[in-house]
Amino acid sequence: MTSSNQQPKKSLVSIARVVAIATLLSKVAGLVRQVIVSAAFGLGTVATAYGYSNIIPSFFFILLGGINGPFHSSVTSVLSRQKDRNKIAPIIESVTTIVGTVLISLSILLIIFAGQFIDIFAHGLKTGLDLQQATTTRNVAIEQLQIMAFMTFLAGLIGIGFGTLNAGDMYWLPSISPLISSLTVIIGVGVFILQYGDKSNLIENAHLGGQVLAWSTLAGAILQWVVQVIVQRQAGLGTLRLRFNLQLQEVREVLRIMLPAILSSSMLSINLITDITFASNIPKAVPGFNAAALLVQTPLGIVSNFILVPLMPVLSRLTEPSNWPELKDRIRQGLILTGITMMPISALIIALSLPLVKLTLERGAFKADDSQFLASILIASASGMFFSLGRDILVRVFYALGDGNTPFKVSIVSIFVNFTLDFLLWQPLGAPGISLATVGVMITTFIIFLVILNKRLNGLPWTELGPPLFGIFGASSIAGFITWLLGYAWQQFVPSNFFTLILQLVILGSIGLGIFGLIATQLAIPELDILVDRLKQKFKKA
C-alpha cells in the first residue's frame, strides 16, 4: 500500500478555519477557568502555591504536550513526509514507548523530591509573608506538585499524539483538547466555591482548596489523553501497544529532531525558574504572572494555532534548496500575518489593561488592588506578543529543516540574557521588570534566529519584510496611544461597573482597531488586502 492509503489533503483555508474555531472555544474556556480560580483564591495562598507547584507540570504540558511544542513539531515534520499511512502506527508506538518510559521515571522523581523542587522555586517565599502564610503556602505547593507529577508523563504522550493527528490531517481534536482540561478545573473549583463561598480563600481551607485545584488539573490531563487515544486507534494511527523498534528510520529521525528540541525547550524552564526565583521576593507576583499570562495567551494562542498549525506541514515540504524561494516567501507571510494580528492586539491590551483586568478577574477573592498590580504586569507582558509568536515561527522553520541544534544553542544564550535582565530589572521595576526581562529574551532570540536563517537560506526577503512590519508597528502604536488617551478620559467621567467596563472595552477597542485599519490599509500590504477582502465578502454574505 502506498499513496492509495492517503486521505485527501485539506486546504490551508479549511485547516485554519477548523483550528481557529476549536482554539477559540478552548481559549474562552481557559479564560473562564482563570476567572473561576481568581474568584475562589485571588492572589492568595492557594494561587501562590499553585504558581510554584505547577511550574514543572505546566511546562511539560504546554511546551511538550501542546500544539507547536517540540514533540508535536518533530512528529509532524517526519510523518507529513510519510507516504504509506499503514507505517505510521509502528512509528508512533515505538516513539511513545521510548518517550513514555523516560517521562514516567521523571514523574516518580517529582513525587519523591517535591519538597526540594518547591524550595528551589520558592526561594524568597517568606518575603512579605508571615510565618504561617509562608509555611502553609509551601506545604500546599508540595501536595499539589505530588498530585500533578504524572502530568509530565501525560504531556509527552499527548504531544506525540497531537503531531500524529495533525500529520493525518486531523486538526479539530488537538485544537479543542485544552477545553477538556479547563472544564475539569471549572467544575472542581466551582463546586468548591459553592461549598465554601466567601471562606474559600481562608488559610484554614488552603490545603483542601489546593488539593481540589491540583486534582482537577490532573483529571483534565487524563481525559485529554484518553480521548486522543480513542481517536488515534479509530484512525489506525497507533494504539497503546508497547514497541521498542529503533531500527525504523522514521523513529530515529523523530528522536533526532525531538531530543535537541526537548533540550531547547528545557532551557525555557530554566528561564522560568529564574523568573520565579526573583519573583518569589515580590508578594503576589507568582500568581500575578499566571493570571497575566492567561490574558495574553488567549489571543496569542488563537492566532498562534491559526498561523502555525497549517504552516508547519507546508514548511516541512519545502526543505529542499530548490524550494527555498517558496520557503522564504512562507516565512515572510507568517511574520507579516503575525504583525498584522499581534501588534494591534498588543497595543490595545496595553492601552486598556486596567479595565480588561477589572472586567475579567475582579470578583470574589480578587480585589481592586489586585487589579492594579496585575494590570502593570499585563502591560509589560503584552509588549512581547509579536516577538513571542514570531520567534515560534522561526523555530518551526529550523525544525522543518531537521535542525533542532540551532534552537538549543540559542536557548542557552537566552538563559544568560534572561538572568542578566532579571537581575537588572526586578528591584527598580518589581514584577513588571521581570516580565520585561522575558520580553527582552524574546526580542534577542528573535533577532538571532533571523540572522541565522538569513545566512542559511542565502538571504531573506528583507525589502519585502522590513518596511511592512515597521509600518504595522507604527499604525499599532498610534492606535494604542489614542485608545489610551480616550481610556484616561473615560475613567475621569464614567463610573466603573460591570456594564461600563464592557462598554469601555467594546467602544474604545473598536475605535483603536478602526484607527489601525485606516492607517494600515494605506501601507499596500498584500496580506492585509487579502484579509480585508475576505472580511468584506463575509459581511456581504451576511
Secondary structure, DSSP 8 states (H G I E B T S, - for coil): --GGG------HHHHHHHHHHHHHHHHHHHHHHHHHHHHHHTTSHHHHHHHHHTHHHHHIIIIITSTTSHHHHHHHHHHTT---GGGHHHHHHHHHHHHHHHHHHHHHHHHHTHHHHHHHHTTTTTTTS-HHHHHHHHHHHHHHHHHHTTHHHHHHHHHHHHHHHHHTT--HHHHHTHHHHHHHHHHHHHHHHHHHGGGGGSGGGHHHHHHHHHHHHHHHHHHHHHHHHHHHHHTTS--S-----TTSHHHHHHHHHHHHHHHHHHHHHHHHHHHHHHHTTSTTHHHHHHHHHHHHHHHHHHHHHHHHHHHHHHHHT--SGGGHHHHHHHHHHHHHHHHHHHHHHHHHHHHTHHHHHHHHH-STT--HHHHHHHHHHHHHHHTTHHHHHHHHHHHHHHHHTT--HHHHHHHHHHHHHHHHHHHHHHHHH-HHHHHHHHHHHHHHHHHHHHHHHHHHTT---HHHHHHHHHHHHHHHHHHHHHHHHHHHHHHHHS--SHHHHHHHHHHHHHHHHHHHHHHHGGG--HHHHHHHHHHHHHHHH-
